[in-house]
C-alpha cells in the first residue's frame, strides 16, 4: 500500500463535552465506527487556547482541562466521510487537515516523491505492547532509526485509538496491549526512504505515514525559515503553518524549562517575536490556534503539505 491520504487532527480540552459525553470519547467512537486505519488520542502536559488561558500539570489550580489532541489517518475518501460528524461534535476546538502518504504491507525499495526529498516526517503506528524479538516494538523502531542516522525520533503514548480499524482504549485493569503508540521521526528524505524497507520487515503489521516538512533549526543552528503562504487555498479555506519543537523534558532556556518558556512566548508574544514572525512570512493573528507542548512538525513548502483549517467555531479555553 502506497497512496495519498489525509490526516485529520483536532485540538481541544480534556473536559470538553458534547450532549452525550466527553468530546474525546465521542471522536474516537466516530473513528472506530468508520474503522479508520489509524487514530490516536494524546494528552498534553501544557498548553492554551484562543483565549490564552494557560493550563499546565505543574500547578494544581491550572491542571484542569489540559490540552488533548486526536489524530486520525486514512485514505482521503474515508477521512472526508467523517468530517461532517466530527464538525458537528467540535464546539470550541480547532480542526486541521494535512496531506500525507500512507504506507503499509510489503515495502521493497521505496522511492519518495520529489517534494519529500528535502526533509520528511515519518510516523509509525504501533500497539503499546507490540514486540519485536522480545523487545517493545517502539524501542526496536527507535533504535533502528538511531542507527540509520535519522535526525530524531519521539515516542508518544496514546490513551485511545484505532489501528487497522480495530478500536483499543486504555483501561485500569487490562494489559492494554493494542492501545496505540505513535513514533514520529524527522530526517532527510533520502535517509528516511532507505530505512523504510527495514522497518517494514521488522514489524508484523507495518503502518506508516510520510509528510513533507522543513527543518528550521537543529542543535541550536538555524537551517531555514518557513515559506510565505497565501492566506487561503484554492477552496477559500484559511492556510496555516504548524511549528513543532522537539526537545527533552529537562531542556532549559535561561534557567527555566523550555516547554514553559515556549508556551508562555506563544501565549503572550512580544513585539520582537511578532516582528520575527512577520519577517519569516508567518501570518499575524491576534489569537493564534491552540498550541501544544508536544505536537507535530515544522511545515514544508508548496501545496502538498499546506494545512487546511476546516473549522474552529467558538473560542478554545
Residue, then its C-alpha position, 0 to 999 in steps of 0.5 A: x500500500x502506497x497512496x495519498x491520504x489525509x490526516x485529520x487532527x483536532x485540538x481541544x480540552x480534556x473536559x470538553x463535552x458534547x450532549x452525550x459525553x466527553x468530546x474525546x470519547x465521542x471522536x474516537x467512537x466516530x473513528x472506530x465506527x468508520x474503522x479508520x486505519x489509524x487514530x490516536x488520542x494524546x494528552x498534553x502536559x501544557x498548553x492554551x487556547x484562543x483565549x490564552x488561558x494557560x493550563x499546565x500539570x505543574x500547578x494544581x489550580x491550572x491542571x484542569x482541562x489540559x490540552x488533548x489532541x486526536x489524530x486520525x489517518x486514512x485514505x482521503x475518501x474515508x477521512x472526508x466521510x467523517x468530517x461532517x460528524x466530527x464538525x458537528x461534535x467540535x464546539x470550541x476546538x480547532x480542526x486541521x487537515x494535512x496531506x500525507x502518504x500512507x504506507x503499509x504491507x510489503x515495502x521493497x525499495x521505496x522511492x519518495x516523491x520529489x517534494x519529500x526529498x528535502x526533509x520528511x516526517x515519518x510516523x509509525x503506528x504501533x500497539x503499546x505492547x507490540x514486540x519485536x524479538x522480545x523487545x517493545x516494538x517502539x524501542x526496536x523502531x527507535x533504535x533502528x532509526x538511531x542507527x540509520x542516522x535519522x535526525x530524531x525520533x519521539x515516542x508518544x503514548x496514546x490513551x485511545x485509538x484505532x489501528x487497522x480499524x480495530x478500536x483499543x482504549x486504555x483501561x485500569x485493569x487490562x494489559x492494554x496491549x493494542x492501545x496505540x503508540x505513535x513514533x514520529x521521526x524527522x530526517x532527510x528524505x533520502x535517509x528516511x526512504x532507505x530505512x523504510x524497507x527495514x522497518x517494514x520487515x521488522x514489524x508484523x503489521x507495518x503502518x506508516x505515514x510520510x509528510x513533507x516538512x522543513x527543518x528550521x533549526x537543529x542543535x541550536x543552528x538555524x537551517x531555514x525559515x518557513x515559506x510565505x503562504x497565501x492566506x487561503x487555498x484554492x477552496x477559500x479555506x484559511x492556510x496555516x503553518x504548524x511549528x513543532x519543537x522537539x526537545x527533552x523534558x529537562x531542556x532549559x532556556x535561561x534557567x527555566x524549562x523550555x516547554x514553559x518558556x515556549x508556551x508562555x512566548x506563544x501565549x503572550x508574544x512580544x513585539x520582537x517575536x511578532x516582528x520575527x514572525x512577520x519577517x519569516x512570512x508567518x501570518x499575524x493573528x491576534x489569537x493564534x490556534x491552540x498550541x501544544x507542548x508536544x505536537x507535530x512538525x515544522x511545515x514544508x513548502x508548496x501545496x502538498x503539505x499546506x494545512x487546511x483549517x476546516x473549522x474552529x467555531x467558538x473560542x478554545x479555553 
